[in-house]
Amino acid sequence: MSAITYEEVLSLFRETGQRFKETEQRFKETDRQLKEQSKEADRRFKETD
């Protein structure tokens, strides 16, 4: 079993951090879309009243 270097550990942390940021952005975009769709659904529902 070979040892992992300090630089490799740092690289893995950076990569993981970047992936977390990307995931967070996707969640924010999904949240924004859901809110937008909810507002549209509310608007359409009110039109039928």
N, CA, C and O atoms as a printed pandas DataFrame, in Angstrom:
     atom_number atom_name residue_name chain_id  residue_number  x_coord  y_coord  z_coord
0              1         N          MET        A               1    0.846   -1.174    0.000
1              2        CA          MET        A               1    0.000    0.000    0.000
2              3         C          MET        A               1    0.894    1.239    0.000
3              4         O          MET        A               1    1.776    1.385    0.845
4              5         N          SER        A               2    0.649    2.122   -0.959
5              6        CA          SER        A               2    1.499    3.306   -1.044
6              7         C          SER        A               2    0.892    4.469   -0.267
7              8         O          SER        A               2   -0.327    4.611   -0.166
8              9         N          ALA        A               3    1.768    5.282    0.269
9             10        CA          ALA        A               3    1.322    6.439    1.055
10            11         C          ALA        A               3    0.866    7.551    0.118
11            12         O          ALA        A               3    1.374    7.699   -0.994
12            13         N          ILE        A               4   -0.084    8.313    0.583
13            14        CA          ILE        A               4   -0.571    9.456   -0.194
14            15         C          ILE        A               4    0.209   10.689    0.252
15            16         O          ILE        A               4    0.466   10.884    1.440
16            17         N          THR        A               5    0.574   11.504   -0.710
17            18        CA          THR        A               5    1.373   12.687   -0.375
18            19         C          THR        A               5    0.479   13.825    0.115
19            20         O          THR        A               5   -0.734   13.828   -0.093
20            21         N          TYR        A               6    1.108   14.769    0.758
21            22        CA          TYR        A               6    0.413   15.961    1.250
22            23         C          TYR        A               6   -0.244   16.706    0.091
23            24         O          TYR        A               6   -1.380   17.168    0.204
24            25         N          GLU        A               7    0.479   16.820   -1.022
25            26        CA          GLU        A               7   -0.055   17.506   -2.197
26            27         C          GLU        A               7   -1.286   16.792   -2.740
27            28         O          GLU        A               7   -2.232   17.441   -3.185
28            29         N          GLU        A               8   -1.281   15.462   -2.707
29            30        CA          GLU        A               8   -2.441   14.699   -3.174
30            31         C          GLU        A               8   -3.645   14.920   -2.256
31            32         O          GLU        A               8   -4.781   15.019   -2.719
32            33         N          VAL        A               9   -3.382   14.995   -0.958
33            34        CA          VAL        A               9   -4.463   15.260   -0.003
34            35         C          VAL        A               9   -5.056   16.641   -0.269
35            36         O          VAL        A               9   -6.276   16.795   -0.317
36            37         N          LEU        A              10   -4.199   17.642   -0.441
37            38        CA          LEU        A              10   -4.681   18.991   -0.737
38            39         C          LEU        A              10   -5.490   19.015   -2.029
39            40         O          LEU        A              10   -6.529   19.671   -2.109
40            41         N          SER        A              11   -5.013   18.305   -3.021
41            42        CA          SER        A              11   -5.716   18.241   -4.297
42            43         C          SER        A              11   -7.102   17.620   -4.132
43            44         O          SER        A              11   -8.077   18.090   -4.719
44            45         N          LEU        A              12   -7.177   16.571   -3.336
45            46        CA          LEU        A              12   -8.472   15.926   -3.089
46            47         C          LEU        A              12   -9.421   16.864   -2.353
47            48         O          LEU        A              12  -10.610   16.916   -2.665
48            49         N          PHE        A              13   -8.900   17.605   -1.377
49            50        CA          PHE        A              13   -9.736   18.571   -0.662
50            51         C          PHE        A              13  -10.235   19.666   -1.602
51            52         O          PHE        A              13  -11.401   20.059   -1.546
52            53         N          ARG        A              14   -9.349   20.152   -2.460
53            54        CA          ARG        A              14   -9.760   21.194   -3.412
54            55         C          ARG        A              14  -10.838   20.670   -4.351
55            56         O          ARG        A              14  -11.838   21.342   -4.603
56            57         N          GLU        A              15  -10.626   19.470   -4.861
57            58        CA          GLU        A              15  -11.596   18.859   -5.775
58            59         C          GLU        A              15  -12.941   18.655   -5.080
59            60         O          GLU        A              15  -13.995   18.933   -5.652
60            61         N          THR        A              16  -12.892   18.171   -3.849
61            62        CA          THR        A              16  -14.126   17.963   -3.087
62            63         C          THR        A              16  -14.826   19.292   -2.834
63            64         O          THR        A              16  -16.046   19.386   -2.969
64            65         N          GLY        A              17  -14.072   20.307   -2.472
65            66        CA          GLY        A              17  -14.642   21.634   -2.255
66            67         C          GLY        A              17  -15.307   22.174   -3.510
67            68         O          GLY        A              17  -16.389   22.757   -3.447
68            69         N          GLN        A              18  -14.659   21.978   -4.644
69            70        CA          GLN        A              18  -15.226   22.441   -5.914
70            71         C          GLN        A              18  -16.526   21.705   -6.227
71            72         O          GLN        A              18  -17.492   22.311   -6.689
72            73         N          ARG        A              19  -16.547   20.420   -5.978
73            74        CA          ARG        A              19  -17.770   19.644   -6.237
74            75         C          ARG        A              19  -18.907   20.064   -5.308
75            76         O          ARG        A              19  -20.065   20.108   -5.722
76            77         N          PHE        A              20  -18.578   20.372   -4.055
77            78        CA          PHE        A              20  -19.605   20.873   -3.131
78            79         C          PHE        A              20  -20.178   22.194   -3.641
79            80         O          PHE        A              20  -21.388   22.414   -3.582
80            81         N          LYS        A              21  -19.306   23.076   -4.142
81            82        CA          LYS        A              21  -19.773   24.353   -4.681
82            83         C          LYS        A              21  -20.700   24.127   -5.871
83            84         O          LYS        A              21  -21.746   24.766   -5.984
84            85         N          GLU        A              22  -20.309   23.215   -6.755
85            86        CA          GLU        A              22  -21.136   22.916   -7.925
86            87         C          GLU        A              22  -22.487   22.349   -7.503
87            88         O          GLU        A              22  -23.525   22.712   -8.058
88            89         N          THR        A              23  -22.465   21.462   -6.524
89            90        CA          THR        A              23  -23.715   20.872   -6.030
90            91         C          THR        A              23  -24.589   21.944   -5.397
91            92         O          THR        A              23  -25.801   21.965   -5.609
92            93         N          GLU        A              24  -23.981   22.831   -4.623
93            94        CA          GLU        A              24  -24.732   23.915   -3.998
94            95         C          GLU        A              24  -25.386   24.795   -5.060
95            96         O          GLU        A              24  -26.537   25.205   -4.909
96            97         N          GLN        A              25  -24.651   25.084   -6.132
97            98        CA          GLN        A              25  -25.214   25.900   -7.208
98            99         C          GLN        A              25  -26.403   25.201   -7.860
99           100         O          GLN        A              25  -27.409   25.839   -8.172
100          101         N          ARG        A              26  -26.285   23.883   -8.066
101          102        CA          ARG        A              26  -27.399   23.130   -8.661
102          103         C          ARG        A              26  -28.610   23.151   -7.738
103          104         O          ARG        A              26  -29.739   23.306   -8.205
104          105         N          PHE        A              27  -28.391   22.997   -6.443
105          106        CA          PHE        A              27  -29.501   23.053   -5.487
106          107         C          PHE        A              27  -30.160   24.432   -5.496
107          108         O          PHE        A              27  -31.386   24.536   -5.458
108          109         N          LYS        A              28  -29.356   25.479   -5.546
109          110        CA          LYS        A              28  -29.910   26.834   -5.584
110          111         C          LYS        A              28  -30.738   27.041   -6.849
111          112         O          LYS        A              28  -31.818   27.630   -6.797
112          113         N          GLU        A              29  -30.241   26.565   -7.972
113          114        CA          GLU        A              29  -30.973   26.703   -9.228
114          115         C          GLU        A              29  -32.272   25.908   -9.182
115          116         O          GLU        A              29  -33.312   26.387   -9.634
116          117         N          THR        A              30  -32.216   24.704   -8.641
117          118        CA          THR        A              30  -33.429   23.890   -8.506
118          119         C          THR        A              30  -34.431   24.584   -7.597
119          120         O          THR        A              30  -35.623   24.615   -7.902
120          121         N          ASP        A              31  -33.966   25.137   -6.490
121          122        CA          ASP        A              31  -34.836   25.862   -5.561
122          123         C          ASP        A              31  -35.483   27.055   -6.253
123          124         O          ASP        A              31  -36.678   27.302   -6.094
124          125         N          ARG        A              32  -34.692   27.787   -7.017
125          126        CA          ARG        A              32  -35.216   28.943   -7.743
126          127         C          ARG        A              32  -36.303   28.510   -8.727
127          128         O          ARG        A              32  -37.354   29.143   -8.819
128          129         N          GLN        A              33  -36.042   27.426   -9.460
129          130        CA          GLN        A              33  -37.022   26.933  -10.426
130          131         C          GLN        A              33  -38.303   26.471   -9.738
131          132         O          GLN        A              33  -39.403   26.734  -10.225
132          133         N          LEU        A              34  -38.160   25.787   -8.611
133          134        CA          LEU        A              34  -39.348   25.329   -7.884
134          135         C          LEU        A              34  -40.186   26.504   -7.386
135          136         O          LEU        A              34  -41.414   26.478   -7.468
136          137         N          LYS        A              35  -39.521   27.522   -6.875
137          138        CA          LYS        A              35  -40.245   28.710   -6.411
138          139         C          LYS        A              35  -40.962   29.391   -7.574
139          140         O          LYS        A              35  -42.106   29.825   -7.445
140          141         N          GLU        A              36  -40.275   29.475   -8.702
141          142        CA          GLU        A              36  -40.870   30.082   -9.888
142          143         C          GLU        A              36  -42.095   29.287  -10.347
143          144         O          GLU        A              36  -43.129   29.867  -10.678
144          145         N          GLN        A              37  -41.973   27.975  -10.365
145          146        CA          GLN        A              37  -43.091   27.126  -10.773
146          147         C          GLN        A              37  -44.247   27.229   -9.781
147          148         O          GLN        A              37  -45.413   27.218  -10.178
148          149         N          SER        A              38  -43.927   27.328   -8.506
149          150        CA          SER        A              38  -44.957   27.462   -7.485
150          151         C          SER        A              38  -45.723   28.772   -7.666
151          152         O          SER        A              38  -46.950   28.798   -7.567
152          153         N          LYS        A              39  -44.997   29.854   -7.930
153          154        CA          LYS        A              39  -45.647   31.145   -8.161
154          155         C          LYS        A              39  -46.555   31.072   -9.388
155          156         O          LYS        A              39  -47.671   31.591   -9.376
156          157         N          GLU        A              40  -46.073   30.430  -10.430
157          158        CA          GLU        A              40  -46.870   30.283  -11.650
158          159         C          GLU        A              40  -48.115   29.450  -11.378
159          160         O          GLU        A              40  -49.198   29.783  -11.859
160          161         N          ALA        A              41  -47.977   28.381  -10.621
161          162        CA          ALA        A              41  -49.129   27.536  -10.280
162          163         C          ALA        A              41  -50.133   28.327   -9.449
163          164         O          ALA        A              41  -51.339   28.226   -9.675
164          165         N          ASP        A              42  -49.648   29.111   -8.490
165          166        CA          ASP        A              42  -50.536   29.955   -7.677
166          167         C          ASP        A              42  -51.279   30.963   -8.550
167          168         O          ASP        A              42  -52.478   31.184   -8.382
168          169         N          ARG        A              43  -50.552   31.564   -9.478
169          170        CA          ARG        A              43  -51.164   32.547  -10.370
170          171         C          ARG        A              43  -52.272   31.900  -11.203
171          172         O          ARG        A              43  -53.362   32.455  -11.340
172          173         N          ARG        A              44  -51.981   30.732  -11.752
173          174        CA          ARG        A              44  -52.984   30.031  -12.568
174          175         C          ARG        A              44  -54.185   29.616  -11.729
175          176         O          ARG        A              44  -55.326   29.687  -12.187
176          177         N          PHE        A              45  -53.922   29.184  -10.499
177          178        CA          PHE        A              45  -55.013   28.774   -9.611
178          179         C          PHE        A              45  -55.926   29.961   -9.311
179          180         O          PHE        A              45  -57.150   29.831   -9.315
180          181         N          LYS        A              46  -55.322   31.112   -9.054
181          182        CA          LYS        A              46  -56.105   32.312   -8.751
182          183         C          LYS        A              46  -56.936   32.747   -9.952
183          184         O          LYS        A              46  -58.022   33.303   -9.787
184          185         N          GLU        A              47  -56.435   32.500  -11.151
185          186        CA          GLU        A              47  -57.182   32.852  -12.361
186          187         C          GLU        A              47  -58.457   32.024  -12.485
187          188         O          GLU        A              47  -59.433   32.471  -13.087
188          189         N          THR        A              48  -58.452   30.823  -11.921
189          190        CA          THR        A              48  -59.618   29.946  -12.032
190          191         C          THR        A              48  -60.672   30.246  -10.980
191          192         O          THR        A              48  -61.794   29.746  -11.062
192          193         N          ASP        A              49  -60.321   31.058   -9.994
193          194        CA          ASP        A              49  -61.297   31.418   -8.938
194          195         C          ASP        A              49  -62.389   32.306   -9.463
195          196         O          ASP        A              49  -63.282   32.697   -8.711
